[in-house]
Amino acid sequence: MKIIKHYYDADLSWVEHYTAQIGGKIEGNFIRLPEDSQTGTRYFLDCGDGILAYYINVEYKRNYQLIQQNLNQDFVGFYYNLTEGEATVNTDHFMYNVGRWNYNLAVIDGSLDSEYNVKKGSKTFALCFFIKKSMLKAFTQKNGIAIQNIDSLLDPKENTIIRFDRITSESYHILNDLRKLPVGGSIFDLHLKGTVHLLISNYLKKLATKKIIAQTVNKEDLNHIIAIQMYLIEHIRDHFPSITQMAKMANMSESKFKTLFKKITGNTANVFFMENKLLLGKELLENKQLTISQISDELNFTNNSYFASKFKEHFGLSPKAFYKQM
C-alpha cells in the first residue's frame, strides 16, 4: 500500500507538496503520475473568490492511503465522489464507504484530519473544491441564499461542519456533463468554474431550506447516526424500518434520533430513505434491464402507481415519461 501524507487548502499552496508526496509532477494545471501507480487525469484550478477546484478521473494501479492533515483550517472541503470500486473515508468521527452508490458527497471542515483508502483497480471520478469559510458566507449573500445562524455554523467554537449525503439528480447530471468534456483549456476551465458555482449554490440552497441547527455532535452519537445511514442504504430495496427500531439500534430516544438524523443528513430518515430508493429506481430505469413494474416490485413499493407518483414528485417526470425521454 502506498501511504501519502498531504494537506488541502482553498488556494494553490497545497499543490506542490501534494504532487511531491504522491510521486508526480506538475504540467500546467495537470498533476501527472507514473502509469504504474495511476492512469487518468488530475487537474486543479483556482476559481477565484477563495475557491480552489480539484478534478480527478483516474484508475488506481495499487492500494492507496491518503492521510489529510491540513495546515490551514479556515476552509470547507466539498467532495463529490463517484468511485467505482472500493474506497472509504474515515476520521476519529466516522468511517464510511464512498462511491457512486454509497455516500457520494461529503462536506468536511478543514479542521478535521481524515484518511482516504482506495483499493487497486478502483476507478475514481471526483470533483473536490475547497472554499474559505469567510467566502462561504459572502457566497450566500451574493446569491441571495438565506441560511439561519450562518455565523454560528461557520464558528469553529460552536460547530464543526461535517455532513454526508447522496448528491441530487441535478448535481449528478451537472457532474456527468463536465465529465464528457476534454480536460484543460479555457473552455473546460469556464465549465469547471460554472460547475463548482452551481454545486455550491445548489447545496447551500438545500441547507437553507432544511433550516439546519448549528451545534456540535459528539463522536459517539455521530457514529451511531452514520451506522443507521449505512443500514438504510444497505437495505434500500426493503421497506422503511420503524423509527423505534432505528432509535434502539442507535441507542437513543426517538426524539433525539430524529433530531440528530436530520441535522447530520439534512433530511428526516424517511425522506433520506425515499430519496435514495428513487435514485436507485432511476438508475435501474437508465439500465433498461427491468420494466417499470419490475423496478417497483424490486424496490418494494406498495404498487406501481405509488412508485410512479413518488418518482414524478422527485424528478418531475413519471417513470414512463422518463423512460421514453431516454
Protein Blocks (a to p, Z undefined) as FASTA:
>chain_A
ZZddddddfbfklmmmmmmmnopacehjaccddfklbgcjdddddebjoiacdddddddf
bdcddddddfblcbcdddddfbecjdddddfkbccdedjklcfbdcddfkbccdddddeh
iacddddddddfklmmmmmmmnopacehklmmmmmkloccdddddddfklmmmmmmmmmp
cgedjklmmmmmmmmmmmmmmmmmmmmmnopacddddfklmmmmmmmmmmmmmmmmmccd
dfklmmmmnopafklmmmmmmmmnopafklmmmmmmmmmmmmmmmnomacfklmmmmnop
ablmlmmmmmmmmnopafklmmmmZZ
